[in-house]
Amino acid sequence: MESLLLLSILLILILAGAPIGFTLILIPFFYILVTDAVPLVLIPSQMFNAIDSVPLTAIAFFMLTGELMTSATITDRLVSLSRALIGRMRGGLAQINVLVSMFFAGMNGSVVADTATVGSLVIPAMNKAGYPPAFSAAVTGVSSTIGGIIPPSIMMIILANSTEISIALLFAAGIIPGILVGIVIMLINHYFAVKLNFERSEESFSFRRAGRELYRSSFALLIPVVLVGSVMGGIASVVEAGAITALVALFSGVFVYRTIRWTQCSTAFRRAFRNSAMVFIIIAASGPFSWLLTSLGAISDLEAWLLGMADSPVLFIISLMLFIFLLGTVMDSAVNIIIVGPVLVSVMAKAGFPEIQAAMVVIVGFLIGSVTPPVGVAYFTAATIAQVRLEEVAVALIPYIAGLFVLLLCIILIPELTMFLPGMMG
């Protein structure tokens, strides 16, 4: 009963607009203050323990890589490359939106950064071309989920840190699901493009033009290859790979493309540090809150409830997906992955699923929540950029969310989608 009350308070505060990190600390603070169950010094101790991990340092490097790319206008080159490859398709700008998100995902790993960066570039162009603003926002928000699935993924690093699963294997497991998410979104885009007769480029496809844009973007595309290859190949740790890619992004912007000045670098560093600090505050704040839920028995109750349905695979899968969906609609995806993610991975492992597959189900499921009303951060960000009412975007998101949950079901039922590449790594 106490657990439900505390979770209800957390939900009310989040819906009221209270900062997530502040809320996660405030609830255990007042609980300890009222009950005097343990010394208050437990709160800073649990906060320190939550972030006392070297791999988490990679988050700051991924944030910095994304900021340097944006400052160096490298993202503009990715848009030009995508336009050259698929701009001729019906609804080409919507498809470009998705493809740029897939490229950008391999360099940043952040859903919010993907939404803000790609949205600010593509949404104005889509609106100018006659796309409904709500549709533009929906496509941008839902395609940004790829940023947390295709490696490098900040959410993968956080979950791997909590479950002690290999980050390299999680990176490998995320490649196929991330590509499939992009394909599902593009198929839905194509349906609406044909139905609503969206624009298409009058310029025919040209191998020469595509090759030219590929050459112009070559250093940018080198970033995910270096990062993922070095981690999966065991050449570098995730922190070292993050530092290398940040250096590649800096070198590309300053010396290769020459589109970034040293003064802009300082601005990119400040933004990256600020955004990284926001992530670390949430991770640290989740420590005391996770301790509180564990001490009250909420975590063990959740595990027992789900395992009680493990005898019926159909009931177990339905209950798991409903739980992920409902929790994703009311809580931030990062908080869900930090607090509930390790429990769900453990439950799925006990039910017979490989740990890596279970981790990908949790990551994909909760990242869908990042674009799900009413608290999805990508949902809010895309709607703000498009300057459209939230309820209109929510309606436009329905077919995409439905399609992604069908894909999530496939990830649960077909282990090869997540286990094939990790299996090749041995």
C-alpha positions as CSV (number, residue, x, y, z in Angstrom):
1,M,0.0,0.0,0.0
2,E,2.8,2.4,0.9
3,S,4.5,1.7,-2.5
4,L,1.3,2.5,-4.4
5,L,0.9,5.7,-2.5
6,L,4.5,6.8,-3.2
7,L,4.2,5.9,-6.9
8,S,1.0,7.9,-7.0
9,I,2.7,10.9,-5.5
10,L,5.5,10.6,-8.0
11,L,3.1,10.4,-10.9
12,I,1.1,13.5,-9.7
13,L,4.3,15.5,-9.3
14,I,5.6,14.5,-12.7
15,L,2.3,15.4,-14.4
16,A,2.3,18.7,-12.5
17,G,5.6,19.5,-14.1
18,A,8.0,19.0,-11.2
19,P,11.6,18.2,-12.3
20,I,12.1,14.4,-12.3
21,G,15.4,14.4,-10.5
22,F,14.1,16.7,-7.8
23,T,11.0,14.5,-7.3
24,L,12.9,11.3,-7.1
25,I,15.0,12.7,-4.3
26,L,12.1,14.5,-2.5
27,I,10.0,11.4,-2.0
28,P,12.5,9.2,-0.1
29,F,13.7,12.3,1.8
30,F,10.3,13.0,3.3
31,Y,9.6,9.2,3.8
32,I,12.8,8.9,5.9
33,L,12.1,12.2,7.7
34,V,8.6,11.0,8.7
35,T,9.3,7.4,9.5
36,D,12.9,7.8,10.8
37,A,13.5,4.4,9.3
38,V,17.2,5.0,8.4
39,P,19.6,8.0,8.7
40,L,19.2,10.7,6.1
41,V,22.8,10.2,5.1
42,L,21.5,7.2,3.2
43,I,20.2,9.5,0.4
44,P,23.6,11.0,-0.7
45,S,25.2,7.6,-0.2
46,Q,22.6,6.0,-2.6
47,M,23.0,8.8,-5.0
48,F,26.8,8.4,-5.2
49,N,26.4,4.6,-5.6
50,A,24.1,5.1,-8.5
51,I,26.6,7.0,-10.6
52,D,29.8,5.4,-9.2
53,S,30.5,3.6,-12.5
54,V,33.2,4.3,-15.1
55,P,31.1,3.2,-18.2
56,L,28.5,6.0,-17.4
57,T,31.3,8.5,-18.3
58,A,30.7,7.6,-22.0
59,I,27.4,9.4,-21.8
60,A,29.1,12.8,-21.7
61,F,31.3,11.9,-24.7
62,F,28.2,10.9,-26.8
63,M,26.5,14.1,-25.8
64,L,29.6,16.1,-26.9
65,T,29.8,14.2,-30.2
66,G,26.2,15.2,-31.0
67,E,26.7,18.8,-30.1
68,L,29.9,19.1,-32.1
69,M,28.2,17.6,-35.1
70,T,25.3,20.1,-34.8
71,S,27.7,23.0,-34.4
72,A,29.7,21.9,-37.4
73,T,26.5,21.6,-39.5
74,I,27.4,17.9,-40.2
75,T,23.7,17.1,-39.7
76,D,23.0,19.3,-42.7
77,R,25.2,17.0,-44.8
78,L,23.3,14.0,-43.6
79,V,20.0,15.7,-44.7
80,S,21.5,16.3,-48.1
81,L,22.7,12.7,-48.4
82,S,19.2,11.4,-47.3
83,R,17.6,13.7,-49.9
84,A,19.9,12.4,-52.6
85,L,19.1,8.7,-51.7
86,I,15.3,8.7,-51.1
87,G,14.1,12.3,-51.8
88,R,12.4,11.0,-55.0
89,M,10.0,8.8,-53.0
90,R,6.4,9.9,-52.4
91,G,6.5,11.8,-49.1
92,G,10.2,12.1,-49.5
93,L,10.7,14.6,-46.7
94,A,9.0,12.4,-44.2
95,Q,11.3,9.5,-45.2
96,I,14.3,11.8,-45.0
97,N,13.3,12.6,-41.5
98,V,13.5,8.9,-40.6
99,L,16.7,8.2,-42.4
100,V,18.5,11.2,-40.9
101,S,17.4,10.0,-37.5
102,M,19.0,6.6,-38.3
103,F,22.3,8.2,-39.3
104,F,22.2,10.6,-36.3
105,A,21.4,7.7,-33.9
106,G,24.8,6.1,-34.7
107,M,26.6,9.2,-33.5
108,N,24.7,10.5,-30.5
109,G,22.6,7.9,-28.7
110,S,20.1,10.4,-27.2
111,V,16.4,10.6,-28.0
112,V,16.1,14.2,-27.0
113,A,19.1,15.3,-29.0
114,D,17.8,13.4,-32.1
115,T,14.3,15.1,-31.8
116,A,15.7,18.6,-31.3
117,T,18.4,18.4,-33.9
118,V,16.6,16.6,-36.7
119,G,13.3,18.3,-35.9
120,S,14.7,21.8,-36.1
121,L,16.1,21.0,-39.6
122,V,13.3,18.9,-41.2
123,I,10.0,20.0,-39.6
124,P,10.1,23.5,-41.0
125,A,10.8,22.1,-44.5
126,M,8.0,19.6,-44.1
127,N,5.5,22.2,-43.0
128,K,6.6,24.4,-45.9
129,A,6.0,21.5,-48.3
130,G,2.4,21.2,-47.1
131,Y,2.6,18.4,-44.6
132,P,0.2,18.7,-41.6
133,P,2.2,20.1,-38.7
134,A,0.9,17.3,-36.4
135,F,2.1,14.7,-38.8
136,S,5.5,16.3,-39.1
137,A,5.8,16.4,-35.3
138,A,4.6,12.7,-35.0
139,V,7.2,11.5,-37.5
140,T,10.0,13.4,-35.9
141,G,9.1,12.3,-32.4
142,V,8.6,8.6,-33.2
143,S,11.7,8.4,-35.4
144,S,13.9,9.8,-32.6
145,T,13.3,6.6,-30.7
146,I,15.9,5.1,-33.0
147,G,18.4,7.3,-31.3
148,G,18.1,5.1,-28.2
149,I,18.2,1.7,-30.0
150,I,20.9,1.9,-32.7
151,P,24.3,2.0,-30.9
152,P,25.7,4.0,-29.3
153,S,22.7,4.2,-27.0
154,I,22.7,6.1,-23.6
155,M,19.9,3.9,-22.4
156,M,21.9,0.7,-23.2
157,I,24.8,2.0,-21.2
158,I,22.5,2.8,-18.2
159,L,20.8,-0.6,-18.3
160,A,24.0,-2.5,-18.9
161,N,25.5,-0.7,-15.9
162,S,22.5,-1.9,-13.7
163,T,22.4,-5.5,-15.0
164,E,26.1,-6.1,-15.6
165,I,25.3,-7.2,-19.2
166,S,28.1,-6.6,-21.7
167,I,27.7,-3.2,-23.4
168,A,29.4,-4.5,-26.5
169,L,26.8,-7.3,-26.8
170,L,23.9,-4.9,-26.2
171,F,25.3,-2.6,-28.9
172,A,25.3,-5.6,-31.3
173,A,21.8,-6.6,-30.3
174,G,20.4,-3.1,-31.0
175,I,21.5,-2.8,-34.6
176,I,18.8,-5.0,-36.2
177,P,15.9,-3.8,-34.0
178,G,17.0,-0.2,-34.7
179,I,16.9,-0.7,-38.4
180,L,13.5,-2.5,-38.2
181,V,12.1,0.5,-36.2
182,G,13.1,2.8,-39.1
183,I,11.6,0.4,-41.7
184,V,8.3,0.2,-39.8
185,I,8.1,4.0,-39.5
186,M,8.9,4.4,-43.2
187,L,6.3,1.9,-44.3
188,I,3.6,3.8,-42.3
189,N,4.9,7.1,-43.8
190,H,4.6,5.6,-47.3
191,Y,0.9,4.6,-46.6
192,F,0.0,8.1,-45.6
193,A,2.1,9.7,-48.4
194,V,0.1,7.7,-51.0
195,K,-3.2,8.2,-49.2
196,L,-2.8,11.9,-48.7
197,N,-0.8,12.5,-51.9
198,F,2.2,14.1,-50.2
199,E,5.0,15.8,-52.2
200,R,7.8,14.1,-54.1
201,S,11.0,15.5,-55.5
202,E,10.9,16.4,-59.2
203,E,14.6,15.6,-59.4
204,S,15.3,12.1,-60.5
205,F,17.7,9.8,-58.6
206,S,21.3,10.1,-59.7
207,F,24.1,7.8,-58.7
208,R,26.5,10.7,-59.3
209,R,24.7,13.0,-57.0
210,A,24.3,10.3,-54.3
211,G,28.0,9.5,-54.6
212,R,28.9,13.2,-54.2
213,E,26.8,13.6,-51.1
214,L,28.2,10.3,-49.7
215,Y,31.7,11.7,-50.2
216,R,30.7,15.0,-48.5
217,S,29.3,13.0,-45.5
218,S,32.1,10.4,-45.3
219,F,33.8,11.7,-42.2
220,A,30.4,12.0,-40.4
221,L,29.5,8.5,-41.4
222,L,32.9,7.3,-40.1
223,I,31.9,8.2,-36.6
224,P,29.4,5.3,-35.9
225,V,31.7,2.9,-37.7
226,V,34.6,3.7,-35.5
227,L,32.5,3.8,-32.4
228,V,30.5,0.6,-32.8
229,G,33.4,-1.3,-34.5
230,S,35.9,-0.5,-31.7
231,V,33.5,-1.5,-28.9
232,M,32.1,-4.6,-30.6
233,G,35.6,-5.6,-31.7
234,G,37.0,-5.3,-28.2
235,I,39.5,-2.7,-29.3
236,A,38.3,0.0,-26.9
237,S,36.0,0.3,-24.0
238,V,32.8,2.2,-24.4
239,V,34.4,5.2,-22.6
240,E,37.5,5.2,-24.9
241,A,35.3,4.8,-28.0
242,G,33.2,7.7,-26.9
243,A,36.3,9.9,-26.5
244,I,37.6,8.8,-29.9
245,T,34.3,9.7,-31.6
246,A,34.2,13.1,-29.9
247,L,37.7,13.7,-31.2
248,V,36.7,12.6,-34.7
249,A,33.7,14.9,-34.6
250,L,35.9,17.8,-33.5
251,F,38.5,17.1,-36.1
252,S,35.9,16.8,-38.8
253,G,34.2,20.1,-37.9
254,V,37.4,22.1,-37.4
255,F,39.9,20.8,-40.0
256,V,38.0,18.7,-42.6
257,Y,34.7,20.6,-43.2
258,R,36.0,23.8,-41.6
259,T,32.4,24.8,-40.5
260,I,33.1,25.2,-36.8
261,R,35.2,27.8,-35.1
262,W,36.9,27.3,-31.7
263,T,34.5,29.7,-30.1
264,Q,31.6,27.5,-31.2
265,C,33.5,24.5,-29.7
266,S,33.2,26.1,-26.3
267,T,29.5,26.5,-26.7
268,A,29.2,22.9,-27.8
269,F,31.1,21.8,-24.7
270,R,28.9,23.8,-22.4
271,R,25.7,22.4,-23.9
272,A,27.1,18.8,-23.8
273,F,28.1,19.2,-20.1
274,R,24.7,20.7,-19.2
275,N,22.8,17.9,-21.0
276,S,25.0,15.3,-19.5
277,A,24.5,16.8,-16.0
278,M,20.7,16.5,-16.5
279,V,21.1,12.8,-17.3
280,F,23.4,12.2,-14.3
281,I,21.1,14.0,-11.9
282,I,18.2,11.6,-12.9
283,I,20.5,8.6,-12.6
284,A,21.8,9.7,-9.2
285,A,18.3,10.6,-8.0
286,S,17.0,7.2,-9.0
287,G,19.3,5.6,-6.4
288,P,17.4,6.6,-3.2
289,F,14.1,6.0,-4.9
290,S,15.1,2.5,-6.1
291,W,16.3,1.8,-2.5
292,L,12.9,2.9,-1.1
293,L,10.9,0.7,-3.5
294,T,13.1,-2.3,-2.7
295,S,12.9,-1.8,1.0
296,L,9.1,-1.5,0.8
297,G,8.9,-4.7,-1.2
298,A,7.5,-3.1,-4.4
299,I,10.3,-4.6,-6.6
300,S,9.8,-8.1,-5.2
301,D,6.0,-7.8,-5.6
302,L,6.4,-6.8,-9.2
303,E,8.7,-9.7,-9.9
304,A,6.4,-12.2,-8.2
305,W,3.4,-10.9,-10.0
306,L,5.0,-11.3,-13.5
307,L,6.6,-14.6,-12.7
308,G,3.2,-15.9,-11.5
309,M,2.1,-15.7,-15.1
310,A,5.2,-17.3,-16.6
311,D,3.5,-20.7,-16.9
312,S,1.3,-19.2,-19.6
313,P,3.6,-17.7,-22.3
314,V,0.7,-15.8,-23.9
315,L,-0.5,-14.3,-20.7
316,F,3.1,-13.5,-19.6
317,I,3.9,-11.6,-22.9
318,I,0.6,-9.7,-22.9
319,S,1.0,-8.7,-19.2
320,L,4.6,-7.6,-19.8
321,M,3.8,-5.5,-22.9
322,L,0.8,-3.9,-21.1
323,F,2.9,-3.1,-18.1
324,I,5.6,-1.5,-20.3
325,F,3.1,0.5,-22.2
326,L,1.2,1.8,-19.2
327,L,4.4,2.7,-17.3
328,G,5.8,4.3,-20.4
329,T,2.7,6.6,-20.7
330,V,3.1,8.1,-17.2
331,M,6.9,8.0,-16.5
332,D,10.1,9.1,-18.2
333,S,11.8,6.4,-20.2
334,A,15.1,6.9,-18.5
335,V,13.5,6.6,-15.0
336,N,11.7,3.5,-16.1
337,I,14.9,1.8,-17.5
338,I,16.9,2.7,-14.4
339,I,14.3,1.7,-11.7
340,V,12.2,-1.0,-13.4
341,G,14.4,-2.2,-16.2
342,P,16.7,-4.5,-14.2
343,V,13.7,-6.2,-12.6
344,L,12.0,-6.8,-16.0
345,V,15.3,-8.2,-17.4
346,S,15.6,-10.5,-14.4
347,V,12.0,-11.6,-14.7
348,M,12.3,-12.4,-18.4
349,A,15.5,-14.3,-17.8
350,K,13.8,-16.4,-15.2
351,A,10.9,-17.0,-17.6
352,G,13.4,-18.5,-20.2
353,F,14.4,-15.5,-22.3
354,P,18.1,-14.7,-23.0
355,E,19.2,-11.7,-20.9
356,I,20.3,-9.7,-24.0
357,Q,17.0,-10.2,-25.7
358,A,15.2,-9.2,-22.5
359,A,17.3,-6.1,-22.2
360,M,16.4,-5.1,-25.8
361,V,12.7,-5.6,-25.1
362,V,12.9,-3.3,-22.1
363,I,14.9,-0.7,-24.0
364,V,12.7,-0.7,-27.1
365,G,9.5,-0.8,-25.0
366,F,10.3,2.1,-22.7
367,L,11.8,4.2,-25.6
368,I,8.4,3.9,-27.3
369,G,7.2,5.5,-24.1
370,S,9.4,8.5,-24.8
371,V,7.0,9.5,-27.5
372,T,3.8,8.3,-25.9
373,P,1.5,10.9,-24.3
374,P,1.1,12.4,-21.7
375,V,4.7,12.6,-20.5
376,G,6.9,11.5,-23.5
377,V,9.8,13.9,-23.8
378,A,10.2,13.4,-27.6
379,Y,6.4,14.0,-27.9
380,F,6.7,17.3,-26.2
381,T,9.9,18.4,-28.0
382,A,8.5,17.6,-31.5
383,A,5.2,19.3,-30.8
384,T,7.1,22.4,-29.5
385,I,9.3,22.6,-32.6
386,A,6.3,22.1,-34.9
387,Q,4.2,24.7,-32.9
388,V,1.2,22.4,-32.9
389,R,-1.3,21.4,-30.1
390,L,-0.3,18.3,-28.1
391,E,-3.6,16.5,-28.6
392,E,-3.3,16.8,-32.4
393,V,0.2,15.2,-32.3
394,A,-1.2,12.5,-30.0
395,V,-3.8,11.5,-32.6
396,A,-1.2,11.5,-35.4
397,L,1.1,9.2,-33.3
398,I,-1.5,6.4,-32.8
399,P,-0.6,4.4,-36.0
400,Y,3.1,4.7,-35.3
401,I,2.9,3.6,-31.7
402,A,0.7,0.7,-32.7
403,G,3.2,-0.3,-35.4
404,L,6.1,-0.1,-33.0
405,F,4.3,-2.3,-30.4
406,V,3.7,-4.9,-33.1
407,L,7.5,-4.8,-33.7
408,L,8.1,-5.1,-30.0
409,L,6.0,-8.3,-30.0
410,C,8.1,-9.6,-32.9
411,I,11.3,-8.9,-30.9
412,I,9.8,-10.9,-28.0
413,L,8.7,-13.8,-30.2
414,I,11.7,-14.0,-32.5
415,P,14.9,-14.1,-30.5
416,E,17.1,-14.0,-33.7
417,L,16.2,-10.4,-34.2
418,T,18.3,-9.5,-31.1
419,M,20.6,-12.5,-30.7
420,F,21.9,-13.0,-34.2
421,L,24.7,-10.4,-34.1
422,P,25.7,-11.1,-30.5
423,G,25.8,-14.8,-31.4
424,M,28.2,-14.0,-34.2
425,M,30.4,-12.3,-31.7
426,G,30.5,-15.5,-29.6
